[in-house]
Each structure stands twice: as structure tokens, then as C-alpha cells.
Amino acid sequence: MLSREIADLLPKLFRQYPFVSVTGPRQSGKTTLCKAVFAALDVSYVSLDALDVRDRAEHDPRGFLRDIGTPAIIDEVQHVPSLFPYLKEFADASGTNGQYVLSGSENFALNEAISESLAGRVAQLRLLPFSLEECRSAGRTDTFSEIAYRGFYPRIVDQQLEPRQALADYFDTYVERDVLRMGGVGDLSAFRQFATLCAGRVGSLLDFTSIGDDVGVSRTTVRNWLTVLERSFIVFLLQPFHANIRKRLVKAPKIYFYDVGLASYLLGIQEAAQIATHPLRGQLFENIVVAEAVKCCWNRGRQPRLSFYRESGGLECDLFYESGHSINAIEVKSGATVVSSWMRTLSCVAATVPAITARTLVYGGDLAQSWSDVEVVPLGGFSAALRRFDTESAVWVS
């Protein structure tokens, strides 16, 4: 299995806080990571995915916590939100760090429970599917088309599973287990169509009305279903940049998938070779880059500060990556040949936003280049470029 970037951070934080939470999509490697990191220690493990264990935690929380003892890993803890006050009670009574690792695959529910009951006591980590950097460190040299088709889910990468079948199984399981449990989705067929339409709009401004019209549901339903996808770490929204500048900026967010392979599956792509001529090739390339920026932040224990820039007049930049008071303006192009117009766009945006101190172009070629003050990097060099710009290191504590 590929090594994970946060593997060293997890035990360090466990020594500093009573709780560490590790959230992320199903099959992103949370359980494997937690067990591997604490394999040498006497740490108990329980999963609230198991109905009998869940029932005990719900109906006898004090007995449940007394029996598992500490230190302990509690997996899929979002299933029993009523457990959190008792976790706080036990942790406060002990008064020591390194008591519980809380793992979960539902975004908002776990964060809400943490903020209500464990504020100031927990360091929050997020484990997403493999990053480009993690793959590169393991010696993988996959092409863009291979990456876009396969994605980054650890089980698919490690076991070299056939992506289309594995992703079909993943999505079907997700619909059956998570969507039905969350509620609010009465028509699973329409929901699948909705998810497919979201894949077709990767990297585009989100238009609730347009999607609703295409699926045949209301704008309100689209908003609710989008929340379901966000809660399960299927998609995320990139918000537009806003600052005190005299420009009319768009207000709608863009939509991206945490895993590009799942987007490709929903688009009906049958094999990696189809990516090269697919009409959404550029958007899939952009999705990989934006998701990598998200992973780069979370793998360092930091909440991402990312946005995009677009004026109503047309000037735009794909990604703003903020570190401290500085911004790296990042333009993404899937083409393999650098053209000067790409540089002019970055120059115009930099002239408008004074906080921009670095400019990066990520393109579909193979070689790193330097054009004046723009760093030009291939897809495989993007993570290293971010690290050269970003010297901050902070952990998100609730």
C-alpha cells in the first residue's frame, strides 16, 4: 500500500489532544491508516458500522466506553451522535491526551457533533483518496488519461482493480447505504441522473435551475441533493474569490469531484483511451489539479483556503491558493504546448489582485518551464510547486 502523507501527523497530534478526528470518503483508507499508525500500541478498535455495536453505543454509552477503554479508535462514529457528550465526559474525567481517534465518512454530521461537544479538545484531520504526490512518491508514472479514468481510491490503485467495475460497485454501495440513510432522496433513479449531470458540469459554475430543469426536480431539491453529495465526500464546491476590488465578480461556486475517476465513471467513459478525445478532457484535468490542491492542504493538517477568480467581463483564473497574506494564482490547461495567451491571463489577474505574489501554470506537457515570473509545471510537478509557495503549517482544531 502507498504510504500516506498524514501518517506522521496523526500520532503526533494524538499525543497533543484528547481526540483526533479523521474524516473522509468511504474507502479512502481511514481504517487502514489508523490501524497501521497505532499497530505497535495497545489501542482497541470498534466500528459503529456494525449494528450490534451501534446499538450498544446508543443504549448504554457509558458501558460501551468503559468496555472499550482508552486509547481507542472508534470508526464511523457519526452513526451515533448521542455518544459525543459521553466521550467528552470520559475524556474530561481522565484529563489526559491521546484517548480517542474518531473516524467517519460523513462530512457535516461529524463536524457538527464535534463542534457541539468536543470544542477545543480535538485536532481534525481529513483523509481523501490518494494524492498525486503520494502516487509519485511510490514511483507511479501514470499518464493523465490513466489517472482520469482510474482515479485515486486506494483499493482500486493498490489492488489494480478494473476501474469501471470497481467504481460502479462503489457508487451503488454509496447510493444504497449512505443516500438512503441520510434521507431526503425519494427517487434514486433521478438522483443518479443528478449525480451524472454534476459530473458533466465539473469545473463549471453551479446553476441550480439548469440542473433542476434537466433532472425534472425543483431548485430546492437540487440544493438538498447537492448537500447529500457533499456530506458523503463525493463533491465539493470551490467558492469565488471576493475582495475589496472595484470589479464585478461572479457569485456562483464551481463544482468538483473529490475523485476524478468517479466523475469519469458517471460520464460513461469506458476506457482510459477515451479521455484523450473526450469533450470534457480539459475539465477532468482541471478537477485533478483543484482536488490535488485540496489534498495538499489537508495532508498537512490545514483547512484549504482556495477559490477561483472570475469577473463578469470574462477575465478569470482557475484557482487561487492562499497562504498567509499571499496568493498563488494558478491557471490550468490540459494542452501539451504552452502558448503566450495563457501567460497574459495570469498577468492581467495579477495586476488586478495585489495579494498575488506567485503565478503557476499547470499544463498537459511533460517538462517544467519558466516563463518570466510564471512557474510552468506538468501535472506531476504541481504538488511540489505548491509546497515551494506554501510555508504555512497549521492544524485545524475545533
N, C-alpha and C positions, 0 to 999 in steps of 0.2 A: 504494500500500500504506500502511496505517496505520503511523504511527511507533511504535516500541516503547520502553517506559519504561527498559529497561536498556541502551539503545543508547549512552548516555553513560558508563555504568558500566563496560562491557566494555573499552574501550580504556584507561581509567584504571587498571583492575586489571591489565591486560596489561603496563603499564609498571612495576607494583609486584611482580609474581610471575613466576617462570619459566613457570608453567602457569595457564591459566584453563579450567575445565570449564564447558560449557553443556549441561545435560541437560533433557529434556522429551519430551512425546509426539511420535510421528511427525506431521509436517505442522503443528507448532506454530510454524514459521518459523525454526528454529535456523540452517539453512544460509543462508537468505536474509539473516538478521541478520548473521551472521559475515562473509559476503562483502561486504555493504554497508558495515559498520563499517570494514573494512580494505581497501576498494576502492582507496584512494589510496596504499597501501603495497605493497611488493613481497612479498606473502605468498602462498606456494604453498598449494594446496588438493588434498586427496586424500580419497576416501571408501572406507572399508572395506566398504561395501555391495557394491562391485564384486568379484567372486570372484577375478579375476586379481590385483588389488591386494592383496586379503586374503591370498592365497596367498604373495605376495612378502613381506608383513609377517610372516607366520608362519614362513617358512622361511629368510629372510635379513633379520632385523630390523635389523642394523647397516647392511647395504647399503641397505635401504629408507629408513632415517632419514638416511643420508648423502646419498642422492639427492634427497630432498625438501627438505633443508636447513632453515634457520630464517630468519625466523619462518614457521610453517606451521599450517594448520588441518587437523586430522585428524578426519573425520566418521565417525560410527558406530563409534567406537573400541572399544566394548565387545565387538565381534566377535573381537578378538584380545587377550585379556587377557595373553598371554605377552609382548606388546610393552612393557608398562609398566616392567619393570626396565631395559630398554634406553633408554626415554625418560628415566628417572632418570639413567642413566649418561651420556647425551649432555648433559643439562641441567647436571649437576654438573660435567662436564668444561669446559663453557662458562663457567659461573659468572655468567651474566647473566640478567636478567629478559626477559620478552616473547619466549619461544621457541615455545611450542605452545598453541594453542587446541584443546581436546579436546571434541568434541561427541558426544552419544549419546542414544539413545531407550530405553535400558533402565535403570530406576531403580537397583535394588540392585546389579547386577553392576558397573556403572561406579563406584559409590561404594565398593564393596569393593576393587576394583583400585586406586583412588586411595588409600584408607586404608592399604593394604598396601605400596605402592611410592612414593607421592608425598607422604607426610605432611609437612605444614609447607611445601610448595612450591606449593600450588595454591589459588586462590580459586575457590569453587564458586558458579556461578550456575544458576538454573533458569528456563527459558522455557516458560511454559504458553500455551495459546491466549489470544487477545486478552482483556484485562480490560474491564470496564465503563468504567473511566477512559480507557483507550486509545480505545475507541469514541466516548466523549463528546468527547474532545479533537479527534477528527476530524469532529465535527459531527453524528454519528449520533444520531437520536432515536427509536430503535426502541421499540416497546411491549414489555411483559413477555411477552405471548404470542408476539410475533415472535422475541424473544430465546430463549425456552424452546424454540421449535420449531427455530430455526436453529443455535443455539449460537455458539461463538466461534472455531472453527478458521479460521485466516487465509485459506486458499484458498477456503473457502465464502463468507466475508464479503467478501473483496476482489473475487472474480470473480462474486459474486451467483449462485452455483450453486443449483440446486433442492436444498434440504437433504436431503430424504428419500433421493433417489438418491445424492447425494454421501456421506452418512453410511452408507448401505448399502455402497457401494464401500469406504469407509474400514474398516468393521468386517470385511468379508470379507477385505480385504487383511491386516488385523491378524491374523485367525484363521489365514490361510494362511501368513503369513511369520513372525510372532512366536510364536504359541502352539505351532505345530508345532516350531519351532526350540528353544524352551525345554524342550519335552518334558513328560511328566507328564500330558498330556491325550490319552487314547486315544479318547474318544468326542466328536467335535466337535459333534454334534447336541445332546448333553447339556450340553456346555459353553456353547453358545449359549443353551440354556434357562436355565442357571445365570446367565449374564450378564443375561438378561431379568428373572429373579427379583431380581437385585441392583438393577436399575433400579426395580422395583416396591417396593423397600424403602428407597429414598433417604430420608435423614433419620430412619431408624428404627434402633432398637437391633439389632445384628447377632446373629442366632440361628442358629448353625451347624447345629444339629439340625433346626430347622424347614426351612431351605433344603435340607438333605440329603434330608429326607423328601419334599419336593416334587419334587426332581430324580430321586430314586431312587439316590443315591450316599451314601457314608459321610461322617461328620463330618470325618474326616481328608482325604478328597478335596475337600470344600468348602474346607477351610483351604488346601490346596495350590493349588486353582484361584483362590482369592482372591489368593494371592501372585502368581500369574501376572498377574492384572488390575492389581495394584499395581505390579509390575515394569515394566509397559508404560504406566504413567501413564493407565490407564483409570479407576480408582477410587482413593480414599484413605479412610483411617479417621480419624475425629475421636474422640479419646480423652476419657473423662470426667474432670472436674476432681477432684483429690484434694488435700486439705489437712488439717491437724490441727484439724478442727472436729468437734463432737460430733453428727454426723449420719450416718445410714446412706445411703451413696451407691451408685448403681449402678456396676457394674464393666465392663459390656459397652460397646464402642465403637459409634459410628454410622457408616454408610457413605454416601459421596457420590461423584458422578462429577466428574472434572476438567472435563468438558464437558457441560453440561445438554442440548445438542442431541442428543448420542449417547444419553443416557438416554431422551429423548423418542422417538427412533427405535426403540429397543428396546421401548418401551412400545406401539409400533404407532400412534403419533399421525400422522395423515395430512396435517394442515394446521394452521397457526397458530390458526385459529378454534376448534379443538377444545380448546385449552388452557384457555379461559375456564370451561368446564364439566367439565373432566376431574377425576375424583376425587382425583388426586394433584397438583392445581394448587398447593396450599399447599406440598407437599414440593418441587416443582420450583422454586418461588420461593425457598424456603429453600436449596436447592442452589446457586442462583446467588449468594446472599449469602455463604454459607460459602466457596465457591470463590473469590469475589472477595477475601475476607479473606486466603486463602492467596496469591493472586496479588499482593496489595498488599505482603505481606512479601517474597516472592521478587523482585519487581520492584525492591526496594530492596536486594537482596543479603543479605536476612536470613532465617534459618530461622524458620518460623512457630512461635509459642507460642500455640496455640489449643486450646480444649477446650469441653465443654458441661457444664452442671450439672444433675444430676437426683438428687433424694432418693427413697428407696424409698417415702416417704409421698406423693409426687406433685409436690412443688414442683420446678420446672425452669426453666432458661434456655437458649435455643438455642445461644448462643455466648459464650465468654469469650475476649477478645482481650487478651493480656498485653503490657505494655511496661514495662520496668524492674521495679519492685515494685508496679505498679498494674495494675488490671484494668478493662476496659470491658465491662460486662455488656450483651449485645446480644440483643434479642428480635426475632423475625421473624414478620410477619403479612402474608399476601397480600391481606387486605381493604383496601378503599379508604377506610374510615371508622374513625377512631381511637376506641376505646372505653376507658373508665376501668379496666376489669379488667386490661387489658394493663399499665397502669402499676402496679397493685397487685402484680402478679407480680414486676416488676423491683424494687419497694420491698422485698418480702419476701426476695428473694435478696440484695439489698444489705445488709440487716440481718443476714444470716447470714454473709456473707463480707466481713470488714473491708477486704480489699485492693481492693474495688471503689470506684473513685473517679469513674467515669463510667458513665452509662446511656444506651443508644441503642435506639430502636425504628425498625426498617426496615419500612415498610408499602407497600401497593399503591396508595396515593394519589399525587397529583402535587405537593403542596406541603410544604415543610419547616415544622415547627411546634415550639413549645416548651411542654412541659407540666411546670411546676415545674422539677425538675432533670433531666428526661429530654429528650434531643435526639431529635426525631422527624424522620426523613428519608425521602424516597421512594427507590426503588431507585437512581435515577441520582445521588443525593447521598450514597450510602453511602461511597464511596471517600474523598471529601473529609472526611467525618466521622471516618473512621479516621485520616487524616493530621493532623487537628486534635488528636486524642488522642495519637497516637504520634509522639514526637520522637526516638526512637532511630534510629540509623543504623549498621549494622554489617555486615560481610561475613563469611560463613561460610567459614572457612579450614580445610582439612584438612592 
